[in-house]
Amino acid sequence: MLEGWEPDSTVAMDLAEAHRELLSRWFYDCSPELHRALGSMYVEDDRFAQHYEERASGLASYLCDAIQANAERLGTAGI
């Protein structure tokens, strides 16, 4: 985000996919559909939004958008 990559760029979507894979490896099976819902929660739930916004202004929305774009790239339907 800080380097200017759009959320739907290959770089951002690849990072979103790596995030999804790490969640699956270390916590729970995170399907693209579940990841999409989690990304939405990053902006809709104030606790998550605050966590990301404290790190960089606009990060919650950017992360959500990158996750959504990656899910679309993987062929999942919107929720």
mmCIF file as gemmi writes it, N, C-alpha and C atoms, coordinates in Angstrom:
data_model
loop_
_atom_site.group_PDB
_atom_site.id
_atom_site.type_symbol
_atom_site.label_atom_id
_atom_site.label_alt_id
_atom_site.label_comp_id
_atom_site.label_asym_id
_atom_site.label_entity_id
_atom_site.label_seq_id
_atom_site.pdbx_PDB_ins_code
_atom_site.Cartn_x
_atom_site.Cartn_y
_atom_site.Cartn_z
_atom_site.occupancy
_atom_site.B_iso_or_equiv
_atom_site.pdbx_formal_charge
_atom_site.auth_seq_id
_atom_site.auth_asym_id
_atom_site.pdbx_PDB_model_num
ATOM 1 N N . MET Axp A 1 ? 0.824 -1.182 0 1 0 ? 1 A 1
ATOM 2 C CA . MET Axp A 1 ? 0 0 0 1 0 ? 1 A 1
ATOM 3 C C . MET Axp A 1 ? 0.873 1.252 0 1 0 ? 1 A 1
ATOM 4 N N . LEU Axp A 2 ? 1.847 1.287 0.87 1 0 ? 2 A 1
ATOM 5 C CA . LEU Axp A 2 ? 2.705 2.469 0.977 1 0 ? 2 A 1
ATOM 6 C C . LEU Axp A 2 ? 3.601 2.637 -0.243 1 0 ? 2 A 1
ATOM 7 N N . GLU Axp A 3 ? 3.809 1.564 -0.991 1 0 ? 3 A 1
ATOM 8 C CA . GLU Axp A 3 ? 4.624 1.639 -2.204 1 0 ? 3 A 1
ATOM 9 C C . GLU Axp A 3 ? 3.791 1.975 -3.437 1 0 ? 3 A 1
ATOM 10 N N . GLY Axp A 4 ? 2.476 2.155 -3.255 1 0 ? 4 A 1
ATOM 11 C CA . GLY Axp A 4 ? 1.625 2.578 -4.347 1 0 ? 4 A 1
ATOM 12 C C . GLY Axp A 4 ? 0.949 1.48 -5.143 1 0 ? 4 A 1
ATOM 13 N N . TRP Axp A 5 ? 1.085 0.238 -4.708 1 0 ? 5 A 1
ATOM 14 C CA . TRP Axp A 5 ? 0.421 -0.859 -5.413 1 0 ? 5 A 1
ATOM 15 C C . TRP Axp A 5 ? -1.08 -0.789 -5.155 1 0 ? 5 A 1
ATOM 16 N N . GLU Axp A 6 ? -1.871 -0.889 -6.209 1 0 ? 6 A 1
ATOM 17 C CA . GLU Axp A 6 ? -3.329 -0.927 -6.079 1 0 ? 6 A 1
ATOM 18 C C . GLU Axp A 6 ? -3.738 -2.247 -5.409 1 0 ? 6 A 1
ATOM 19 N N . PRO Axp A 7 ? -4.869 -2.265 -4.695 1 0 ? 7 A 1
ATOM 20 C CA . PRO Axp A 7 ? -5.302 -3.503 -4.027 1 0 ? 7 A 1
ATOM 21 C C . PRO Axp A 7 ? -5.527 -4.671 -4.985 1 0 ? 7 A 1
ATOM 22 N N . ASP Axp A 8 ? -5.868 -4.362 -6.249 1 0 ? 8 A 1
ATOM 23 C CA . ASP Axp A 8 ? -6.091 -5.436 -7.212 1 0 ? 8 A 1
ATOM 24 C C . ASP Axp A 8 ? -4.864 -5.731 -8.075 1 0 ? 8 A 1
ATOM 25 N N . SER Axp A 9 ? -3.717 -5.209 -7.658 1 0 ? 9 A 1
ATOM 26 C CA . SER Axp A 9 ? -2.473 -5.528 -8.368 1 0 ? 9 A 1
ATOM 27 C C . SER Axp A 9 ? -2.052 -6.95 -8.018 1 0 ? 9 A 1
ATOM 28 N N . THR Axp A 10 ? -1.25 -7.527 -8.883 1 0 ? 10 A 1
ATOM 29 C CA . THR Axp A 10 ? -0.751 -8.884 -8.627 1 0 ? 10 A 1
ATOM 30 C C . THR Axp A 10 ? 0.015 -8.942 -7.313 1 0 ? 10 A 1
ATOM 31 N N . VAL Axp A 11 ? 0.8 -7.931 -7.036 1 0 ? 11 A 1
ATOM 32 C CA . VAL Axp A 11 ? 1.594 -7.895 -5.802 1 0 ? 11 A 1
ATOM 33 C C . VAL Axp A 11 ? 0.67 -7.948 -4.579 1 0 ? 11 A 1
ATOM 34 N N . ALA Axp A 12 ? -0.344 -7.088 -4.538 1 0 ? 12 A 1
ATOM 35 C CA . ALA Axp A 12 ? -1.248 -7.042 -3.385 1 0 ? 12 A 1
ATOM 36 C C . ALA Axp A 12 ? -2.068 -8.331 -3.267 1 0 ? 12 A 1
ATOM 37 N N . MET Axp A 13 ? -2.543 -8.839 -4.398 1 0 ? 13 A 1
ATOM 38 C CA . MET Axp A 13 ? -3.326 -10.083 -4.347 1 0 ? 13 A 1
ATOM 39 C C . MET Axp A 13 ? -2.453 -11.259 -3.925 1 0 ? 13 A 1
ATOM 40 N N . ASP Axp A 14 ? -1.211 -11.296 -4.354 1 0 ? 14 A 1
ATOM 41 C CA . ASP Axp A 14 ? -0.302 -12.365 -3.929 1 0 ? 14 A 1
ATOM 42 C C . ASP Axp A 14 ? -0.07 -12.304 -2.416 1 0 ? 14 A 1
ATOM 43 N N . LEU Axp A 15 ? 0.055 -11.093 -1.879 1 0 ? 15 A 1
ATOM 44 C CA . LEU Axp A 15 ? 0.219 -10.955 -0.433 1 0 ? 15 A 1
ATOM 45 C C . LEU Axp A 15 ? -1.05 -11.362 0.305 1 0 ? 15 A 1
ATOM 46 N N . ALA Axp A 16 ? -2.212 -11.026 -0.256 1 0 ? 16 A 1
ATOM 47 C CA . ALA Axp A 16 ? -3.478 -11.461 0.342 1 0 ? 16 A 1
ATOM 48 C C . ALA Axp A 16 ? -3.567 -12.984 0.336 1 0 ? 16 A 1
ATOM 49 N N . GLU Axp A 17 ? -3.134 -13.602 -0.744 1 0 ? 17 A 1
ATOM 50 C CA . GLU Axp A 17 ? -3.155 -15.065 -0.824 1 0 ? 17 A 1
ATOM 51 C C . GLU Axp A 17 ? -2.192 -15.673 0.19 1 0 ? 17 A 1
ATOM 52 N N . ALA Axp A 18 ? -1.03 -15.078 0.355 1 0 ? 18 A 1
ATOM 53 C CA . ALA Axp A 18 ? -0.085 -15.561 1.364 1 0 ? 18 A 1
ATOM 54 C C . ALA Axp A 18 ? -0.702 -15.451 2.759 1 0 ? 18 A 1
ATOM 55 N N . HIS Axp A 19 ? -1.426 -14.37 3.013 1 0 ? 19 A 1
ATOM 56 C CA . HIS Axp A 19 ? -2.118 -14.179 4.289 1 0 ? 19 A 1
ATOM 57 C C . HIS Axp A 19 ? -3.136 -15.304 4.512 1 0 ? 19 A 1
ATOM 58 N N . ARG Axp A 20 ? -3.925 -15.604 3.476 1 0 ? 20 A 1
ATOM 59 C CA . ARG Axp A 20 ? -4.923 -16.671 3.568 1 0 ? 20 A 1
ATOM 60 C C . ARG Axp A 20 ? -4.261 -18.02 3.835 1 0 ? 20 A 1
ATOM 61 N N . GLU Axp A 21 ? -3.17 -18.284 3.148 1 0 ? 21 A 1
ATOM 62 C CA . GLU Axp A 21 ? -2.46 -19.553 3.329 1 0 ? 21 A 1
ATOM 63 C C . GLU Axp A 21 ? -1.866 -19.672 4.733 1 0 ? 21 A 1
ATOM 64 N N . LEU Axp A 22 ? -1.37 -18.572 5.277 1 0 ? 22 A 1
ATOM 65 C CA . LEU Axp A 22 ? -0.837 -18.607 6.648 1 0 ? 22 A 1
ATOM 66 C C . LEU Axp A 22 ? -1.947 -18.853 7.666 1 0 ? 22 A 1
ATOM 67 N N . LEU Axp A 23 ? -3.096 -18.238 7.458 1 0 ? 23 A 1
ATOM 68 C CA . LEU Axp A 23 ? -4.229 -18.512 8.349 1 0 ? 23 A 1
ATOM 69 C C . LEU Axp A 23 ? -4.582 -19.997 8.307 1 0 ? 23 A 1
ATOM 70 N N . SER Axp A 24 ? -4.601 -20.574 7.102 1 0 ? 24 A 1
ATOM 71 C CA . SER Axp A 24 ? -4.911 -21.992 6.955 1 0 ? 24 A 1
ATOM 72 C C . SER Axp A 24 ? -3.852 -22.872 7.6 1 0 ? 24 A 1
ATOM 73 N N . ARG Axp A 25 ? -2.625 -22.471 7.496 1 0 ? 25 A 1
ATOM 74 C CA . ARG Axp A 25 ? -1.537 -23.291 8.052 1 0 ? 25 A 1
ATOM 75 C C . ARG Axp A 25 ? -1.512 -23.258 9.585 1 0 ? 25 A 1
ATOM 76 N N . TRP Axp A 26 ? -1.71 -22.075 10.165 1 0 ? 26 A 1
ATOM 77 C CA . TRP Axp A 26 ? -1.484 -21.92 11.588 1 0 ? 26 A 1
ATOM 78 C C . TRP Axp A 26 ? -2.748 -21.87 12.453 1 0 ? 26 A 1
ATOM 79 N N . PHE Axp A 27 ? -3.914 -21.575 11.861 1 0 ? 27 A 1
ATOM 80 C CA . PHE Axp A 27 ? -5.096 -21.386 12.698 1 0 ? 27 A 1
ATOM 81 C C . PHE Axp A 27 ? -6.279 -22.245 12.302 1 0 ? 27 A 1
ATOM 82 N N . TYR Axp A 28 ? -6.776 -22.123 11.09 1 0 ? 28 A 1
ATOM 83 C CA . TYR Axp A 28 ? -7.975 -22.845 10.668 1 0 ? 28 A 1
ATOM 84 C C . TYR Axp A 28 ? -8.016 -22.839 9.147 1 0 ? 28 A 1
ATOM 85 N N . ASP Axp A 29 ? -8.752 -23.784 8.589 1 0 ? 29 A 1
ATOM 86 C CA . ASP Axp A 29 ? -8.888 -23.834 7.143 1 0 ? 29 A 1
ATOM 87 C C . ASP Axp A 29 ? -9.595 -22.568 6.682 1 0 ? 29 A 1
ATOM 88 N N . CYS Axp A 30 ? -8.886 -21.748 5.968 1 0 ? 30 A 1
ATOM 89 C CA . CYS Axp A 30 ? -9.415 -20.45 5.532 1 0 ? 30 A 1
ATOM 90 C C . CYS Axp A 30 ? -9.646 -20.492 4.027 1 0 ? 30 A 1
ATOM 91 N N . SER Axp A 31 ? -10.846 -20.874 3.641 1 0 ? 31 A 1
ATOM 92 C CA . SER Axp A 31 ? -11.199 -20.908 2.225 1 0 ? 31 A 1
ATOM 93 C C . SER Axp A 31 ? -11.209 -19.476 1.684 1 0 ? 31 A 1
ATOM 94 N N . PRO Axp A 32 ? -11.156 -19.317 0.373 1 0 ? 32 A 1
ATOM 95 C CA . PRO Axp A 32 ? -11.264 -17.967 -0.185 1 0 ? 32 A 1
ATOM 96 C C . PRO Axp A 32 ? -12.559 -17.261 0.239 1 0 ? 32 A 1
ATOM 97 N N . GLU Axp A 33 ? -13.646 -18.014 0.357 1 0 ? 33 A 1
ATOM 98 C CA . GLU Axp A 33 ? -14.906 -17.42 0.792 1 0 ? 33 A 1
ATOM 99 C C . GLU Axp A 33 ? -14.823 -16.92 2.231 1 0 ? 33 A 1
ATOM 100 N N . LEU Axp A 34 ? -14.223 -17.711 3.097 1 0 ? 34 A 1
ATOM 101 C CA . LEU Axp A 34 ? -14.051 -17.305 4.49 1 0 ? 34 A 1
ATOM 102 C C . LEU Axp A 34 ? -13.111 -16.105 4.578 1 0 ? 34 A 1
ATOM 103 N N . HIS Axp A 35 ? -12.069 -16.122 3.78 1 0 ? 35 A 1
ATOM 104 C CA . HIS Axp A 35 ? -11.115 -15.018 3.772 1 0 ? 35 A 1
ATOM 105 C C . HIS Axp A 35 ? -11.801 -13.732 3.323 1 0 ? 35 A 1
ATOM 106 N N . ARG Axp A 36 ? -12.687 -13.84 2.343 1 0 ? 36 A 1
ATOM 107 C CA . ARG Axp A 36 ? -13.452 -12.69 1.867 1 0 ? 36 A 1
ATOM 108 C C . ARG Axp A 36 ? -14.285 -12.109 3.013 1 0 ? 36 A 1
ATOM 109 N N . ALA Axp A 37 ? -14.949 -12.969 3.775 1 0 ? 37 A 1
ATOM 110 C CA . ALA Axp A 37 ? -15.755 -12.51 4.909 1 0 ? 37 A 1
ATOM 111 C C . ALA Axp A 37 ? -14.869 -11.874 5.981 1 0 ? 37 A 1
ATOM 112 N N . LEU Axp A 38 ? -13.719 -12.458 6.214 1 0 ? 38 A 1
ATOM 113 C CA . LEU Axp A 38 ? -12.782 -11.902 7.186 1 0 ? 38 A 1
ATOM 114 C C . LEU Axp A 38 ? -12.311 -10.521 6.741 1 0 ? 38 A 1
ATOM 115 N N . GLY Axp A 39 ? -12.021 -10.373 5.466 1 0 ? 39 A 1
ATOM 116 C CA . GLY Axp A 39 ? -11.608 -9.074 4.937 1 0 ? 39 A 1
ATOM 117 C C . GLY Axp A 39 ? -12.678 -8.015 5.147 1 0 ? 39 A 1
ATOM 118 N N . SER Axp A 40 ? -13.925 -8.389 4.952 1 0 ? 40 A 1
ATOM 119 C CA . SER Axp A 40 ? -15.025 -7.448 5.194 1 0 ? 40 A 1
ATOM 120 C C . SER Axp A 40 ? -15.087 -7.052 6.662 1 0 ? 40 A 1
ATOM 121 N N . MET Axp A 41 ? -14.817 -8.009 7.533 1 0 ? 41 A 1
ATOM 122 C CA . MET Axp A 41 ? -14.835 -7.735 8.964 1 0 ? 41 A 1
ATOM 123 C C . MET Axp A 41 ? -13.737 -6.737 9.35 1 0 ? 41 A 1
ATOM 124 N N . TYR Axp A 42 ? -12.642 -6.718 8.604 1 0 ? 42 A 1
ATOM 125 C CA . TYR Axp A 42 ? -11.553 -5.781 8.906 1 0 ? 42 A 1
ATOM 126 C C . TYR Axp A 42 ? -11.999 -4.329 8.802 1 0 ? 42 A 1
ATOM 127 N N . VAL Axp A 43 ? -13.006 -4.055 7.995 1 0 ? 43 A 1
ATOM 128 C CA . VAL Axp A 43 ? -13.501 -2.683 7.897 1 0 ? 43 A 1
ATOM 129 C C . VAL Axp A 43 ? -14.814 -2.483 8.647 1 0 ? 43 A 1
ATOM 130 N N . GLU Axp A 44 ? -15.614 -3.528 8.79 1 0 ? 44 A 1
ATOM 131 C CA . GLU Axp A 44 ? -16.933 -3.4 9.414 1 0 ? 44 A 1
ATOM 132 C C . GLU Axp A 44 ? -16.898 -3.477 10.937 1 0 ? 44 A 1
ATOM 133 N N . ASP Axp A 45 ? -15.932 -4.181 11.49 1 0 ? 45 A 1
ATOM 134 C CA . ASP Axp A 45 ? -15.807 -4.323 12.938 1 0 ? 45 A 1
ATOM 135 C C . ASP Axp A 45 ? -14.799 -3.281 13.43 1 0 ? 45 A 1
ATOM 136 N N . ASP Axp A 46 ? -15.255 -2.389 14.271 1 0 ? 46 A 1
ATOM 137 C CA . ASP Axp A 46 ? -14.395 -1.294 14.734 1 0 ? 46 A 1
ATOM 138 C C . ASP Axp A 46 ? -13.106 -1.768 15.385 1 0 ? 46 A 1
ATOM 139 N N . ARG Axp A 47 ? -13.146 -2.913 16.062 1 0 ? 47 A 1
ATOM 140 C CA . ARG Axp A 47 ? -11.934 -3.414 16.722 1 0 ? 47 A 1
ATOM 141 C C . ARG Axp A 47 ? -10.864 -3.778 15.699 1 0 ? 47 A 1
ATOM 142 N N . PHE Axp A 48 ? -11.267 -4.476 14.639 1 0 ? 48 A 1
ATOM 143 C CA . PHE Axp A 48 ? -10.313 -4.821 13.587 1 0 ? 48 A 1
ATOM 144 C C . PHE Axp A 48 ? -9.863 -3.57 12.84 1 0 ? 48 A 1
ATOM 145 N N . ALA Axp A 49 ? -10.819 -2.719 12.486 1 0 ? 49 A 1
ATOM 146 C CA . ALA Axp A 49 ? -10.488 -1.503 11.743 1 0 ? 49 A 1
ATOM 147 C C . ALA Axp A 49 ? -9.477 -0.663 12.519 1 0 ? 49 A 1
ATOM 148 N N . GLN Axp A 50 ? -9.695 -0.506 13.797 1 0 ? 50 A 1
ATOM 149 C CA . GLN Axp A 50 ? -8.782 0.285 14.618 1 0 ? 50 A 1
ATOM 150 C C . GLN Axp A 50 ? -7.385 -0.331 14.623 1 0 ? 50 A 1
ATOM 151 N N . HIS Axp A 51 ? -7.325 -1.648 14.744 1 0 ? 51 A 1
ATOM 152 C CA . HIS Axp A 51 ? -6.037 -2.354 14.752 1 0 ? 51 A 1
ATOM 153 C C . HIS Axp A 51 ? -5.234 -2.004 13.503 1 0 ? 51 A 1
ATOM 154 N N . TYR Axp A 52 ? -5.86 -2.075 12.34 1 0 ? 52 A 1
ATOM 155 C CA . TYR Axp A 52 ? -5.146 -1.81 11.091 1 0 ? 52 A 1
ATOM 156 C C . TYR Axp A 52 ? -4.902 -0.325 10.864 1 0 ? 52 A 1
ATOM 157 N N . GLU Axp A 53 ? -5.859 0.499 11.225 1 0 ? 53 A 1
ATOM 158 C CA . GLU Axp A 53 ? -5.707 1.938 11.015 1 0 ? 53 A 1
ATOM 159 C C . GLU Axp A 53 ? -4.609 2.522 11.902 1 0 ? 53 A 1
ATOM 160 N N . GLU Axp A 54 ? -4.358 1.91 13.047 1 0 ? 54 A 1
ATOM 161 C CA . GLU Axp A 54 ? -3.256 2.361 13.903 1 0 ? 54 A 1
ATOM 162 C C . GLU Axp A 54 ? -1.907 2.113 13.242 1 0 ? 54 A 1
ATOM 163 N N . ARG Axp A 55 ? -1.849 1.174 12.345 1 0 ? 55 A 1
ATOM 164 C CA . ARG Axp A 55 ? -0.607 0.861 11.663 1 0 ? 55 A 1
ATOM 165 C C . ARG Axp A 55 ? -0.376 1.744 10.444 1 0 ? 55 A 1
ATOM 166 N N . ALA Axp A 56 ? -1.464 2.053 9.729 1 0 ? 56 A 1
ATOM 167 C CA . ALA Axp A 56 ? -1.367 2.957 8.571 1 0 ? 56 A 1
ATOM 168 C C . ALA Axp A 56 ? -2.782 3.385 8.198 1 0 ? 56 A 1
ATOM 169 N N . SER Axp A 57 ? -2.946 4.647 7.978 1 0 ? 57 A 1
ATOM 170 C CA . SER Axp A 57 ? -4.254 5.171 7.585 1 0 ? 57 A 1
ATOM 171 C C . SER Axp A 57 ? -4.682 4.558 6.258 1 0 ? 57 A 1
ATOM 172 N N . GLY Axp A 58 ? -5.868 3.981 6.228 1 0 ? 58 A 1
ATOM 173 C CA . GLY Axp A 58 ? -6.393 3.356 5.024 1 0 ? 58 A 1
ATOM 174 C C . GLY Axp A 58 ? -6.063 1.886 4.884 1 0 ? 58 A 1
ATOM 175 N N . LEU Axp A 59 ? -5.294 1.318 5.826 1 0 ? 59 A 1
ATOM 176 C CA . LEU Axp A 59 ? -4.863 -0.069 5.706 1 0 ? 59 A 1
ATOM 177 C C . LEU Axp A 59 ? -6.021 -1.052 5.787 1 0 ? 59 A 1
ATOM 178 N N . ALA Axp A 60 ? -7.004 -0.807 6.636 1 0 ? 60 A 1
ATOM 179 C CA . ALA Axp A 60 ? -8.128 -1.737 6.762 1 0 ? 60 A 1
ATOM 180 C C . ALA Axp A 60 ? -8.851 -1.888 5.426 1 0 ? 60 A 1
ATOM 181 N N . SER Axp A 61 ? -9.159 -0.781 4.791 1 0 ? 61 A 1
ATOM 182 C CA . SER Axp A 61 ? -9.851 -0.828 3.494 1 0 ? 61 A 1
ATOM 183 C C . SER Axp A 61 ? -8.975 -1.445 2.419 1 0 ? 61 A 1
ATOM 184 N N . TYR Axp A 62 ? -7.709 -1.089 2.431 1 0 ? 62 A 1
ATOM 185 C CA . TYR Axp A 62 ? -6.782 -1.621 1.432 1 0 ? 62 A 1
ATOM 186 C C . TYR Axp A 62 ? -6.692 -3.144 1.559 1 0 ? 62 A 1
ATOM 187 N N . LEU Axp A 63 ? -6.524 -3.636 2.767 1 0 ? 63 A 1
ATOM 188 C CA . LEU Axp A 63 ? -6.425 -5.073 2.995 1 0 ? 63 A 1
ATOM 189 C C . LEU Axp A 63 ? -7.716 -5.764 2.58 1 0 ? 63 A 1
ATOM 190 N N . CYS Axp A 64 ? -8.847 -5.193 2.954 1 0 ? 64 A 1
ATOM 191 C CA . CYS Axp A 64 ? -10.136 -5.744 2.551 1 0 ? 64 A 1
ATOM 192 C C . CYS Axp A 64 ? -10.228 -5.816 1.037 1 0 ? 64 A 1
ATOM 193 N N . ASP Axp A 65 ? -9.874 -4.747 0.354 1 0 ? 65 A 1
ATOM 194 C CA . ASP Axp A 65 ? -9.967 -4.708 -1.102 1 0 ? 65 A 1
ATOM 195 C C . ASP Axp A 65 ? -9.022 -5.713 -1.755 1 0 ? 65 A 1
ATOM 196 N N . ALA Axp A 66 ? -7.829 -5.876 -1.214 1 0 ? 66 A 1
ATOM 197 C CA . ALA Axp A 66 ? -6.877 -6.84 -1.766 1 0 ? 66 A 1
ATOM 198 C C . ALA Axp A 66 ? -7.386 -8.269 -1.575 1 0 ? 66 A 1
ATOM 199 N N . ILE Axp A 67 ? -7.973 -8.542 -0.422 1 0 ? 67 A 1
ATOM 200 C CA . ILE Axp A 67 ? -8.54 -9.867 -0.152 1 0 ? 67 A 1
ATOM 201 C C . ILE Axp A 67 ? -9.704 -10.141 -1.101 1 0 ? 67 A 1
ATOM 202 N N . GLN Axp A 68 ? -10.57 -9.143 -1.293 1 0 ? 68 A 1
ATOM 203 C CA . GLN Axp A 68 ? -11.71 -9.3 -2.212 1 0 ? 68 A 1
ATOM 204 C C . GLN Axp A 68 ? -11.209 -9.561 -3.633 1 0 ? 68 A 1
ATOM 205 N N . ALA Axp A 69 ? -10.221 -8.792 -4.078 1 0 ? 69 A 1
ATOM 206 C CA . ALA Axp A 69 ? -9.679 -8.964 -5.426 1 0 ? 69 A 1
ATOM 207 C C . ALA Axp A 69 ? -9.058 -10.347 -5.589 1 0 ? 69 A 1
ATOM 208 N N . ASN Axp A 70 ? -8.347 -10.811 -4.564 1 0 ? 70 A 1
ATOM 209 C CA . ASN Axp A 70 ? -7.739 -12.134 -4.632 1 0 ? 70 A 1
ATOM 210 C C . ASN Axp A 70 ? -8.81 -13.216 -4.701 1 0 ? 70 A 1
ATOM 211 N N . ALA Axp A 71 ? -9.86 -13.081 -3.915 1 0 ? 71 A 1
ATOM 212 C CA . ALA Axp A 71 ? -10.946 -14.068 -3.945 1 0 ? 71 A 1
ATOM 213 C C . ALA Axp A 71 ? -11.589 -14.104 -5.332 1 0 ? 71 A 1
ATOM 214 N N . GLU Axp A 72 ? -11.778 -12.944 -5.936 1 0 ? 72 A 1
ATOM 215 C CA . GLU Axp A 72 ? -12.325 -12.899 -7.29 1 0 ? 72 A 1
ATOM 216 C C . GLU Axp A 72 ? -11.37 -13.565 -8.279 1 0 ? 72 A 1
ATOM 217 N N . ARG Axp A 73 ? -10.091 -13.313 -8.1 1 0 ? 73 A 1
ATOM 218 C CA . ARG Axp A 73 ? -9.087 -13.946 -8.968 1 0 ? 73 A 1
ATOM 219 C C . ARG Axp A 73 ? -9.162 -15.462 -8.863 1 0 ? 73 A 1
ATOM 220 N N . LEU Axp A 74 ? -9.451 -15.952 -7.661 1 0 ? 74 A 1
ATOM 221 C CA . LEU Axp A 74 ? -9.554 -17.397 -7.439 1 0 ? 74 A 1
ATOM 222 C C . LEU Axp A 74 ? -10.89 -17.96 -7.893 1 0 ? 74 A 1
ATOM 223 N N . GLY Axp A 75 ? -11.791 -17.06 -8.3 1 0 ? 75 A 1
ATOM 224 C CA . GLY Axp A 75 ? -13.06 -17.525 -8.851 1 0 ? 75 A 1
ATOM 225 C C . GLY Axp A 75 ? -14.169 -17.723 -7.841 1 0 ? 75 A 1
ATOM 226 N N . THR Axp A 76 ? -14.077 -17.087 -6.682 1 0 ? 76 A 1
ATOM 227 C CA . THR Axp A 76 ? -15.142 -17.227 -5.694 1 0 ? 76 A 1
ATOM 228 C C . THR Axp A 76 ? -16.197 -16.166 -5.9 1 0 ? 76 A 1
ATOM 229 N N . ALA Axp A 77 ? -17.409 -16.519 -5.578 1 0 ? 77 A 1
ATOM 230 C CA . ALA Axp A 77 ? -18.518 -15.569 -5.699 1 0 ? 77 A 1
ATOM 231 C C . ALA Axp A 77 ? -18.493 -14.602 -4.531 1 0 ? 77 A 1
ATOM 232 N N . GLY Axp A 78 ? -19.025 -13.414 -4.732 1 0 ? 78 A 1
ATOM 233 C CA . GLY Axp A 78 ? -19.122 -12.417 -3.658 1 0 ? 78 A 1
ATOM 234 C C . GLY Axp A 78 ? -20.104 -12.859 -2.6 1 0 ? 78 A 1
ATOM 235 N N . ILE Axp A 79 ? -19.947 -12.273 -1.416 1 0 ? 79 A 1
ATOM 236 C CA . ILE Axp A 79 ? -20.897 -12.588 -0.337 1 0 ? 79 A 1
ATOM 237 C C . ILE Axp A 79 ? -21.759 -11.381 -0.076 1 0 ? 79 A 1
